[in-house]
Amino acid sequence: MYRLLHERMALLLAPSWPAVAGRSRVVCVRASSSATRVSFCPALPAAFAASRAQRARQLPVAHARKKAGVRALEEAPATPPDSGSFLFGASWAGLVAYVALWAPNQTPARDAYFLEKLVGLGVDDGVSLNVVFFCLFNLMGVWPAVYAALLTPSGRSANGVPAWPFLTGSVAAGAFALLPYMALWSPPQLQPLASLAEVEEAGGVGGVARKALESRLTAAVLLCATLGLVGTASLAGDVAWLDFSRLFKESRLVHVTSVDFLTLSLCAPFWVYNDASARGYKSPLLLPLALTPLLGPVLYLNLRPRSE
């Protein structure tokens, strides 16, 4: 058993270790009837030292920059909450109180029926939803992607509060999930956006996701979806809009969805200007883009400079 073990070690070591030392003969295997001996050339330690030195020289500079950036953010003093944080927090509290106490709720059964049909769980009974509300509900699905593109990486908070849990929650809860992050958010130290991008990636956000949010293809897809839904609602006709007005006064689902859309539209200008400032983007179109509900921020994502 001992002899067999040495023979196998010799067969494994012989073809691999000589390659470390280049063409020099590092390992010499001698076989005899009693045992298999492996003797080492004096060039082996020098070969391993040369290999380690070569790997050290090839260490990427970007990795060191990421570590330095993360260390700088960790050592930076916490920024106290400002008036903007208080405003976002008060808006969240007011929104929750309004929905719980004053939002209309005359048709709870119909709201459940609408929600089942919107998510594809209802029975296909041939009854179609209001076109305007259908478009509004789907436009609410565009907002989380827009805010993800605005908050990553330029919306990183200096106090280390991560944005991704709130962005994930906004897919279902909209402004109810995003406003707490805005209330906890602290402006980061002034630094180039490229450094922010590296720190964000090193801090756990996948490079693929960040590149997707920076991609012009993603911005173009969001623009096409927004234009299609807005155009469909605009061409729905007077009857559909009158029916939507009636639903807004009666249905809690329609009413809260509309208020949620309005809240996200009112918060968007702040984050558009924050992202533009981090990228050094200045344009006379920035103000109208920031103030136009949804379509303006989506157009901004197509016009802004890339962070890479």
PyMOL commands that set and color helices and strands:
alter all, ss='L'
color gray80, all
select helices_A, chain A and resi 2-20+43-57+61-75+83-101+108-118+131-139+143-151+164-173+175-184+193-202+207-214+216-234+238-250+252-279+286-291+295-303
alter helices_A, ss='H'
color red, helices_A
select strands_A, chain A and resi 27-31+36-40
alter strands_A, ss='S'
color yellow, strands_A
deselect
rebuild
show_as cartoon
